[in-house]
Each structure stands twice: as structure tokens, then as C-alpha cells.
């Protein structure tokens, strides 16, 4: 299996990171995309160290919308420089988050645009965080020609219309443990309808642990619970979901 979105550098894993990765292998999770964040604290350095020490890990780097206010005038140069490293497969996570607005919306939009341009210049796909910003998201993707590189809408929680609009623009839809939550029936309806070749699975760990682990720290081994939920929605087996989502990931990134 592949966990297409994790944050293994975070403090939540400092005590037992090696055990977490060992449990992932035991659960059949052979590849993990663990992201690096371009933020005020330069946490990407630790993220890269973790990835460099583990050959099963891939990485990406981007300025999260929460941190957009820290991107600065030299943000593009820094992002492009940090993207020149082995096993880096995408720019992300980038995007828009209007729920918290920890960075002003206008700043988020500007930094999002700038990072799309870097991705296009490097020929790298995007990993996108979106919350309560669907209209602006699709508009910016179109204006900045993001379909030239495509990407992933990670931890997807929006509606069917947004999912199909993203797919039309060359994006995949990634489901996290939210898919298993009791109050996520509308999201499950979206998952039922999407083409099997456009879907990925992720944990977004240490956040969003799926049922029956909800409320605990999430970890890559738990991606199997989300796979089981998706299999139930599709009327297929967990193994078939695993094989399909793994193939989608490998095909998209040319692995």
C-alpha cells in the first residue's frame, strides 16, 4: 500500500518514529509521501533528514496556506532551490484555507499563484490543501494553467462538483481517515461516484486518524482502515482498492 500524504517529521513522532515506520511495513505500507513545509521555522530541514534516512519515503515541499504570510519576496527562489533533491516528486502542500485564515486570504491567493508558477517551471505536480475555498481554487488553477502539471487534492472534503472539476484538470482525489467518520456521509457519496483510476489514499498523519483509531495519533499503518471503507463503498475488496490506488500513485508520479 501507499500512504500518499504524511508528516513524519512532526514532533508527534519524535519518540517512536522508527517503530511507526516498522508498523507501517508490517501493515504492508511500502511507500509513504512525507511532506516538507516551507515555513517560518524551516521545518523542511528536519523533514528532509527523515526522508533521507528512509528509502521507502518520498517527499514534496511547499508553503502551506497557513504559512503564506511567511513566504516572502524570495519565496520562489527558495522553493525552486529546495526542490532540487532526490525523491522529491511534487510541490506541496500549497493552496487555500479560508476556515482559519491564519494568513490573509489575499496573501494565500498570491502565494498559491506563485507556487503554481514554480511547479510549472520545474515540471512538478501540485499537492493541494483546500478548505472552504472551492470557487477561488478552481479559478486560480485555470488562470495559472495548473492543468499543465496536474496534482492531488489531498484529504478531500469538498463536493462532487469540485472533485469532477479537479479531475478534468488532471488532478487526483485523495481520501484520508475523514472518509470513515460517522458524520462524513456526503463525502462517502462523492467517493462512491469517482472513477477508480482517479483516487488515492492517505493518512495526513499525525492528524485525522480513521475509525476505529479516531482521537489517537494517526500513523501510516492506519491507511488500511480508509482502504477498507472505500472498498465497502465501491463493493469491492480491500486488496483491489489497494492495487488500484497504488497503481494510480505510481502512474501519476512515473514511478
Buried (B, 14 or more C-beta within 10 A) or exposed (E): BBBBBBBBBBEBBEEEBEEBBEBBEEBEBEBBBBBBBBBEEBBBEBBBEBBEEBEBBBBBBBBBBBBBBBBEEEBBEBBBEBBEEEBBBBBBBBBBBBEEBEBEBEBBBBBBBBBBBBBBEBEBBBBBBBBBBBEBBBEBBEEBEBBEBBBBBBBBBBBBEBBBBBBEBBBBBBBBBBBBBEEBEEBBEBBEEBEBEBBBBBBBBBBBBBBEBBEEBBBBBBBBBBBBBBBBBBEEEBEBBBEBBBEBBEEBBEE
